[in-house]
């Protein structure tokens, strides 16, 4: 039986493998991972084990909605 480890968004971000739009970054603590804009305003919060695709999708949607103002 093969066990596949799932790459979390936080691990992907730390490894430089999580795409976020320009000016967006991740902040985290023991329980939460937060997607933030350049001005540190929060876009969305996730549990630390969130999938990279979920986090990236939220950041992209916010970027499209706010445009260049996020950078």
Chimera marker file (.cmm) of the C-alpha trace (Angstrom):
<marker_set name="trace">
<marker id="1" x="0.000" y="0.000" z="0.000" r="1" g="1" b="0" radius="0.5"/>
<marker id="2" x="1.426" y="3.326" z="-1.084" r="1" g="1" b="0" radius="0.5"/>
<marker id="3" x="0.785" y="6.393" z="1.038" r="1" g="1" b="0" radius="0.5"/>
<marker id="4" x="0.880" y="9.732" z="-0.730" r="1" g="1" b="0" radius="0.5"/>
<marker id="5" x="1.689" y="12.774" z="1.313" r="1" g="1" b="0" radius="0.5"/>
<marker id="6" x="-0.432" y="15.779" z="0.433" r="1" g="1" b="0" radius="0.5"/>
<marker id="7" x="1.478" y="19.032" z="0.051" r="1" g="1" b="0" radius="0.5"/>
<marker id="8" x="-0.197" y="21.705" z="2.142" r="1" g="1" b="0" radius="0.5"/>
<marker id="9" x="-0.475" y="25.313" z="1.028" r="1" g="1" b="0" radius="0.5"/>
<marker id="10" x="1.896" y="26.429" z="3.790" r="1" g="1" b="0" radius="0.5"/>
<marker id="11" x="4.544" y="23.870" z="2.779" r="1" g="1" b="0" radius="0.5"/>
<marker id="12" x="4.115" y="24.820" z="-0.883" r="1" g="1" b="0" radius="0.5"/>
<marker id="13" x="4.467" y="28.534" z="-0.018" r="1" g="1" b="0" radius="0.5"/>
<marker id="14" x="7.618" y="27.927" z="2.009" r="1" g="1" b="0" radius="0.5"/>
<marker id="15" x="9.052" y="25.846" z="-0.852" r="1" g="1" b="0" radius="0.5"/>
<marker id="16" x="8.263" y="28.596" z="-3.369" r="1" g="1" b="0" radius="0.5"/>
<marker id="17" x="5.733" y="26.377" z="-5.152" r="1" g="1" b="0" radius="0.5"/>
<marker id="18" x="2.511" y="28.243" z="-4.346" r="1" g="1" b="0" radius="0.5"/>
<marker id="19" x="1.512" y="30.837" z="-6.927" r="1" g="1" b="0" radius="0.5"/>
<marker id="20" x="0.086" y="34.040" z="-5.513" r="1" g="1" b="0" radius="0.5"/>
<marker id="21" x="-0.620" y="37.208" z="-7.499" r="1" g="1" b="0" radius="0.5"/>
<marker id="22" x="1.800" y="40.146" z="-7.212" r="1" g="1" b="0" radius="0.5"/>
<marker id="23" x="1.747" y="41.715" z="-3.753" r="1" g="1" b="0" radius="0.5"/>
<marker id="24" x="-0.002" y="38.796" z="-2.039" r="1" g="1" b="0" radius="0.5"/>
<marker id="25" x="1.615" y="36.781" z="0.725" r="1" g="1" b="0" radius="0.5"/>
<marker id="26" x="0.867" y="34.223" z="3.425" r="1" g="1" b="0" radius="0.5"/>
<marker id="27" x="0.821" y="34.771" z="7.171" r="1" g="1" b="0" radius="0.5"/>
<marker id="28" x="0.357" y="31.850" z="9.507" r="1" g="1" b="0" radius="0.5"/>
<marker id="29" x="0.166" y="30.821" z="13.117" r="1" g="1" b="0" radius="0.5"/>
<marker id="30" x="-0.325" y="27.419" z="14.729" r="1" g="1" b="0" radius="0.5"/>
<marker id="31" x="-3.907" y="27.002" z="13.479" r="1" g="1" b="0" radius="0.5"/>
<marker id="32" x="-4.537" y="29.421" z="10.621" r="1" g="1" b="0" radius="0.5"/>
<marker id="33" x="-3.084" y="30.331" z="7.272" r="1" g="1" b="0" radius="0.5"/>
<marker id="34" x="-4.101" y="33.768" z="6.044" r="1" g="1" b="0" radius="0.5"/>
<marker id="35" x="-3.816" y="35.131" z="2.516" r="1" g="1" b="0" radius="0.5"/>
<marker id="36" x="-3.017" y="38.841" z="2.684" r="1" g="1" b="0" radius="0.5"/>
<marker id="37" x="-2.592" y="41.728" z="0.280" r="1" g="1" b="0" radius="0.5"/>
<marker id="38" x="0.506" y="43.934" z="0.178" r="1" g="1" b="0" radius="0.5"/>
<marker id="39" x="-1.069" y="46.272" z="2.764" r="1" g="1" b="0" radius="0.5"/>
<marker id="40" x="-1.512" y="43.236" z="5.107" r="1" g="1" b="0" radius="0.5"/>
<marker id="41" x="-5.308" y="43.291" z="4.798" r="1" g="1" b="0" radius="0.5"/>
<marker id="42" x="-6.648" y="39.764" z="4.938" r="1" g="1" b="0" radius="0.5"/>
<marker id="43" x="-8.246" y="38.175" z="1.886" r="1" g="1" b="0" radius="0.5"/>
<marker id="44" x="-9.124" y="34.761" z="3.334" r="1" g="1" b="0" radius="0.5"/>
<marker id="45" x="-8.272" y="32.408" z="6.177" r="1" g="1" b="0" radius="0.5"/>
<marker id="46" x="-7.790" y="28.650" z="5.987" r="1" g="1" b="0" radius="0.5"/>
<marker id="47" x="-6.823" y="25.821" z="8.294" r="1" g="1" b="0" radius="0.5"/>
<marker id="48" x="-3.072" y="25.228" z="8.154" r="1" g="1" b="0" radius="0.5"/>
<marker id="49" x="-3.538" y="22.006" z="6.162" r="1" g="1" b="0" radius="0.5"/>
<marker id="50" x="-5.429" y="23.689" z="3.301" r="1" g="1" b="0" radius="0.5"/>
<marker id="51" x="-4.756" y="22.592" z="-0.257" r="1" g="1" b="0" radius="0.5"/>
<marker id="52" x="-2.558" y="24.893" z="-2.345" r="1" g="1" b="0" radius="0.5"/>
<marker id="53" x="-5.200" y="25.079" z="-5.088" r="1" g="1" b="0" radius="0.5"/>
<marker id="54" x="-7.799" y="26.475" z="-2.652" r="1" g="1" b="0" radius="0.5"/>
<marker id="55" x="-5.472" y="29.189" z="-1.384" r="1" g="1" b="0" radius="0.5"/>
<marker id="56" x="-4.249" y="30.139" z="-4.831" r="1" g="1" b="0" radius="0.5"/>
<marker id="57" x="-7.816" y="30.303" z="-6.192" r="1" g="1" b="0" radius="0.5"/>
<marker id="58" x="-8.957" y="32.695" z="-3.427" r="1" g="1" b="0" radius="0.5"/>
<marker id="59" x="-5.975" y="34.979" z="-3.996" r="1" g="1" b="0" radius="0.5"/>
<marker id="60" x="-6.576" y="34.989" z="-7.769" r="1" g="1" b="0" radius="0.5"/>
<marker id="61" x="-10.273" y="35.802" z="-7.357" r="1" g="1" b="0" radius="0.5"/>
<marker id="62" x="-9.453" y="38.672" z="-5.015" r="1" g="1" b="0" radius="0.5"/>
<marker id="63" x="-6.760" y="39.955" z="-7.362" r="1" g="1" b="0" radius="0.5"/>
<marker id="64" x="-9.182" y="39.975" z="-10.294" r="1" g="1" b="0" radius="0.5"/>
<marker id="65" x="-11.817" y="41.733" z="-8.164" r="1" g="1" b="0" radius="0.5"/>
<marker id="66" x="-9.439" y="44.403" z="-6.809" r="1" g="1" b="0" radius="0.5"/>
<marker id="67" x="-7.056" y="44.648" z="-9.780" r="1" g="1" b="0" radius="0.5"/>
<marker id="68" x="-3.776" y="46.488" z="-9.451" r="1" g="1" b="0" radius="0.5"/>
<marker id="69" x="-4.872" y="48.047" z="-6.133" r="1" g="1" b="0" radius="0.5"/>
<marker id="70" x="-3.665" y="44.899" z="-4.354" r="1" g="1" b="0" radius="0.5"/>
<marker id="71" x="-0.013" y="45.429" z="-5.307" r="1" g="1" b="0" radius="0.5"/>
<link id1="1" id2="2" r="1" g="1" b="0" radius="0.2"/>
<link id1="2" id2="3" r="1" g="1" b="0" radius="0.2"/>
<link id1="3" id2="4" r="1" g="1" b="0" radius="0.2"/>
<link id1="4" id2="5" r="1" g="1" b="0" radius="0.2"/>
<link id1="5" id2="6" r="1" g="1" b="0" radius="0.2"/>
<link id1="6" id2="7" r="1" g="1" b="0" radius="0.2"/>
<link id1="7" id2="8" r="1" g="1" b="0" radius="0.2"/>
<link id1="8" id2="9" r="1" g="1" b="0" radius="0.2"/>
<link id1="9" id2="10" r="1" g="1" b="0" radius="0.2"/>
<link id1="10" id2="11" r="1" g="1" b="0" radius="0.2"/>
<link id1="11" id2="12" r="1" g="1" b="0" radius="0.2"/>
<link id1="12" id2="13" r="1" g="1" b="0" radius="0.2"/>
<link id1="13" id2="14" r="1" g="1" b="0" radius="0.2"/>
<link id1="14" id2="15" r="1" g="1" b="0" radius="0.2"/>
<link id1="15" id2="16" r="1" g="1" b="0" radius="0.2"/>
<link id1="16" id2="17" r="1" g="1" b="0" radius="0.2"/>
<link id1="17" id2="18" r="1" g="1" b="0" radius="0.2"/>
<link id1="18" id2="19" r="1" g="1" b="0" radius="0.2"/>
<link id1="19" id2="20" r="1" g="1" b="0" radius="0.2"/>
<link id1="20" id2="21" r="1" g="1" b="0" radius="0.2"/>
<link id1="21" id2="22" r="1" g="1" b="0" radius="0.2"/>
<link id1="22" id2="23" r="1" g="1" b="0" radius="0.2"/>
<link id1="23" id2="24" r="1" g="1" b="0" radius="0.2"/>
<link id1="24" id2="25" r="1" g="1" b="0" radius="0.2"/>
<link id1="25" id2="26" r="1" g="1" b="0" radius="0.2"/>
<link id1="26" id2="27" r="1" g="1" b="0" radius="0.2"/>
<link id1="27" id2="28" r="1" g="1" b="0" radius="0.2"/>
<link id1="28" id2="29" r="1" g="1" b="0" radius="0.2"/>
<link id1="29" id2="30" r="1" g="1" b="0" radius="0.2"/>
<link id1="30" id2="31" r="1" g="1" b="0" radius="0.2"/>
<link id1="31" id2="32" r="1" g="1" b="0" radius="0.2"/>
<link id1="32" id2="33" r="1" g="1" b="0" radius="0.2"/>
<link id1="33" id2="34" r="1" g="1" b="0" radius="0.2"/>
<link id1="34" id2="35" r="1" g="1" b="0" radius="0.2"/>
<link id1="35" id2="36" r="1" g="1" b="0" radius="0.2"/>
<link id1="36" id2="37" r="1" g="1" b="0" radius="0.2"/>
<link id1="37" id2="38" r="1" g="1" b="0" radius="0.2"/>
<link id1="38" id2="39" r="1" g="1" b="0" radius="0.2"/>
<link id1="39" id2="40" r="1" g="1" b="0" radius="0.2"/>
<link id1="40" id2="41" r="1" g="1" b="0" radius="0.2"/>
<link id1="41" id2="42" r="1" g="1" b="0" radius="0.2"/>
<link id1="42" id2="43" r="1" g="1" b="0" radius="0.2"/>
<link id1="43" id2="44" r="1" g="1" b="0" radius="0.2"/>
<link id1="44" id2="45" r="1" g="1" b="0" radius="0.2"/>
<link id1="45" id2="46" r="1" g="1" b="0" radius="0.2"/>
<link id1="46" id2="47" r="1" g="1" b="0" radius="0.2"/>
<link id1="47" id2="48" r="1" g="1" b="0" radius="0.2"/>
<link id1="48" id2="49" r="1" g="1" b="0" radius="0.2"/>
<link id1="49" id2="50" r="1" g="1" b="0" radius="0.2"/>
<link id1="50" id2="51" r="1" g="1" b="0" radius="0.2"/>
<link id1="51" id2="52" r="1" g="1" b="0" radius="0.2"/>
<link id1="52" id2="53" r="1" g="1" b="0" radius="0.2"/>
<link id1="53" id2="54" r="1" g="1" b="0" radius="0.2"/>
<link id1="54" id2="55" r="1" g="1" b="0" radius="0.2"/>
<link id1="55" id2="56" r="1" g="1" b="0" radius="0.2"/>
<link id1="56" id2="57" r="1" g="1" b="0" radius="0.2"/>
<link id1="57" id2="58" r="1" g="1" b="0" radius="0.2"/>
<link id1="58" id2="59" r="1" g="1" b="0" radius="0.2"/>
<link id1="59" id2="60" r="1" g="1" b="0" radius="0.2"/>
<link id1="60" id2="61" r="1" g="1" b="0" radius="0.2"/>
<link id1="61" id2="62" r="1" g="1" b="0" radius="0.2"/>
<link id1="62" id2="63" r="1" g="1" b="0" radius="0.2"/>
<link id1="63" id2="64" r="1" g="1" b="0" radius="0.2"/>
<link id1="64" id2="65" r="1" g="1" b="0" radius="0.2"/>
<link id1="65" id2="66" r="1" g="1" b="0" radius="0.2"/>
<link id1="66" id2="67" r="1" g="1" b="0" radius="0.2"/>
<link id1="67" id2="68" r="1" g="1" b="0" radius="0.2"/>
<link id1="68" id2="69" r="1" g="1" b="0" radius="0.2"/>
<link id1="69" id2="70" r="1" g="1" b="0" radius="0.2"/>
<link id1="70" id2="71" r="1" g="1" b="0" radius="0.2"/>
</marker_set>
